[in-house]
Amino acid sequence: MAQFRSKPFGVTQNGDKVDEYIISNPGGLEVSVLNYGCVIKNLFVPTKTGPVDVVVGHDTLADYEADFNSSGSTCCGAFVGRYANRIENAEFSLSGKTYKLEANNGKNHLHGTFPRKIYDVKMFGDTLLMETESPAGEDGFPGNLNLKVTYTLTNDNAVDIKYEATTDKPTVVNLTNHSYFNLSGVPGSQILDHSIMIAADTYVPVDETLIPTGTLDPVEGTPMDLRTAVAVGAHIDDPFDQLVRGKGYDHNWVLNNNCDINVLAAKAVSAKSGIGLEVYTNEPGIQFYAGNAMTKDGDKGKLGVIYPHRGALCLETQHYPDSPNQPSFPSVVLRPGEKYFSECIYKFTVEK
């Protein structure tokens, strides 16, 4: 049976109380989540030499606030939305009306402000359920959105994340978790020796501002072919135009799983620790980001550790970037009477 406890984490600049909710399973997997941004603050994986925290983050609420309120926010560990990933020119049209969004990534919109929100805890046990409202007009999006996020720790050492949303007006929704993983057990190390596998025959190429060109290109014969596990650092700096534009891997892959949650979508393994991360999802895509924007001078994180350039990776399950402006992509429109549902399972193994 899972064990659970909570403790105060701090008070925001606006005076909101933030708590840390900690769940552990009988096998020793432990996750801690904040009701600020639904942040996964710690994720300890049990190994023969002791628990290893495999997510990057911060020690204090002030540091999370400084991060999430900055123009170059990492969204570290947070629940992101209303639209995960980029929307070109920070605008889209729906039902004959054009909506202008916050331009927070150059001229584009990226991820939104959900990481800065306070969530109401409705259930806390082996499952943590948090809810909030996103009012019409927040970040420029139409419709009042009701949101539910659940984190469940399973007995097979997985964190099962579910997102639900309903709206009172047609809108667009694309939600994901933005945890940064370093599976090595060596804080402050790079992830270039991690192997990465993504079960995808095609990916979404992007322009110079990382907006999709509108095509789905085959991975065959390119450094984007990750169908067989390869070291992250093996081709990340190849003179391939897509890698040059992303300053490394920062792309959405079109998964082969046909949105089947039971089919392995991606897997990363640390060569140092043998800790593996398997990803399962009902989403059609996954964004693999190799921490290319983590500064070369280092970002200060938990326990005073300096996180280096490419010091962690993200595997964000989602619909494709800029889908509201790409009619050939799977739809992200949510209408009244419908329910948005997205699920991501992060399952951990130890191969040493």
C-alpha angles and dihedrals in degrees: 000000000000120000122217140184139161136212138180115273102180147282124279124234086259092056098256117147115236124198134189117230116203126195126180130182128215090261093061101256109141132186129184121199131187124218085224107089090340083269119186096221100175134011114184117196116198116237135168090264096046139279118327122204104222101183130081118228149117136288099220138046089232090060092050091049092049089050097046094044094050124099089239096047116171092204081219110201093341137135104248132205170028076194119009112212127009136330114194117248088355092271143095139173126236129172091355096307128105118222122203115211135194108285100219102149105054105289092340136081117243129190099321132230102298090111088067096052128105113230128209113235109226100168133019124181128082082338125050113205120191129178139189143158127244106203123219109273096029105143084352098292122138125237135040105267125205111204134197124183124184130188116194126183111213130204092245091064099262135131109220112201121192128184126195129181139174130186140199093213134032110277142148124258133185117161134181146152116258102203118155112219131205107173097182100092087229109110112217096023126125124249097224091111092053112107117230131200124181118181097221133121093194139032138194112259117210140205127239092287092049093253115140116261089217099254132100107222129201116251091212112121095007136096086253090073102107097152088115116047114265133171111268090231096049096090106359093113097040114134090250111139095233093051090047090053093048093040083235131335111350104134144116118247121206104233124228093214096092088229091298109152090205095061120086109250102179142349135199125188131187114229089207103050103019089230111148130199118204119193125206125178147160089222122105095229146032128206112219110199119179099199094261093155094052098115122257087228090058136250119248113238144158118345089009092290116158109228109215132213106293090010094147142012135224129215104191116185110213152117116284124288117267092009093151087066097038110074092185092060123086109280122261094187116128118194134192111280092028127101124220112217127179129169133192126180120197107194122186130211133175116219098182 
